[in-house]
Amino acid sequence: MAAFLLGAVLLIVQPQIVPSRPAINSNAETSSQSVQRELLKKTSQKNDFKENIRSNGSCQQLPQTIIIGVRKGGTRALLEMLSLHPDIAAAESEVHFFDWEDHYRNGLQWYINQMPFSYPNQITVEKTPAYFTSPKVPERVYNMNQSMRLLLILRDPSERVLSDYTQVLYNHMQKHKPYPSIEQFLIKNGELNVDYKAINRSLYYIHMQNWLKYFPLDHIHIVDGDKLIKDPFPEIEKVERFLKLSPQINASNFYFNKTKGFYCLRDSGRERCLHESKGRAHPQVDTRLLEKLQEYFHEPNKKFFELVGRTFDWH
């Protein structure tokens, strides 16, 4: 008995060793409570965990699902639609825990404190679109929870580039600051500027490879962002099944707003639409330049389709 107790103590205090190449077991499903307990044990030297439990039984916990991206792919729409489900508790703001060093150094206790209060039967979700394209994030998420279920929403890469530019353009316009035309970003020395960050973010197969080093494909559900815009209900049904949620969201939760030009949400008789910053018109781009952009993505898209075993209706 004494030997058993001594072994248990040594097991707790010894440093945790992270494998250089993670051995993934897609069948290993660990309950969120035990995962959280082990993670907090690992970081107990840095943070003394304080449970924030309310009298109604709700508490803050690590997310069991993360929307990892992609930027301008429709992550906010996906989160809002998923929040229609009563078993989902969503963090309102982008947390940037795994990609911002100042946040990551704060440890898991800080991360938990950014989460919404939820009940034991609910799944906590956070979304930070920058996670998908950050090389260091997959390993960090894996070290936190090998059983994490990830949501990735993607759009036509060329359209995503235009949306990326449009967001930055409007941010400058709101601050009354000048901003170059999109042609100045897309063209360099008469050729397509492949160093433009917005283009790099649309090279999905490169970033997906990083995630597949740590997570099996059946732990990453890819939402078709273009279809989500045109007909959201079927895409949300697939997300419900992926997260093993009971089918609670239905077609009546969505209605098309002709004024805004996209679908809005209806929840218990209350109607709400996404922020006015969503669905902005893209700048006019020369047809030849747009074709050059689409041609550039043709081969990377083909590699991505082969990687995930699925095709998308992209140019």
Sequence and secondary structure as in RCSB ss.txt:
>XXXX:A:sequence
MAAFLLGAVLLIVQPQIVPSRPAINSNAETSSQSVQRELLKKTSQKNDFKENIRSNGSCQQLPQTIIIGVRKGGT
RALLEMLSLHPDIAAAESEVHFFDWEDHYRNGLQWYINQMPFSYPNQITVEKTPAYFTSPKVPERVYNMNQSMRL
LLILRDPSERVLSDYTQVLYNHMQKHKPYPSIEQFLIKNGELNVDYKAINRSLYYIHMQNWLKYFPLDHIHIVDG
DKLIKDPFPEIEKVERFLKLSPQINASNFYFNKTKGFYCLRDSGRERCLHESKGRAHPQVDTRLLEKLQEYFHEP
NKKFFELVGRTFDWH
>XXXX:A:secstr
 HHHHHHHHHHHHS     SS    TT    HHHHHHHHHHHTTTT      B TTS EE   SEEEEE TTSSH
HHHHHHHTTSTTEEE SS   TTT HHHHTTHHHHHHHTS EE TTSEEEEE GGGTT TTHHHHHHHH TT EE
EEEE  HHHHHHHHHHHHHHHHHHTT     HHHHHEETTEE TT HHHHHT HHHHHHHHHTTS GGGEEEEEH
HHHHH HHHHHHHHHHHTT  S   GGGEEEETTTTEEEEEETTEEE   TTTT       HHHHHHHHHHHHHH
HHHHHHHHT      
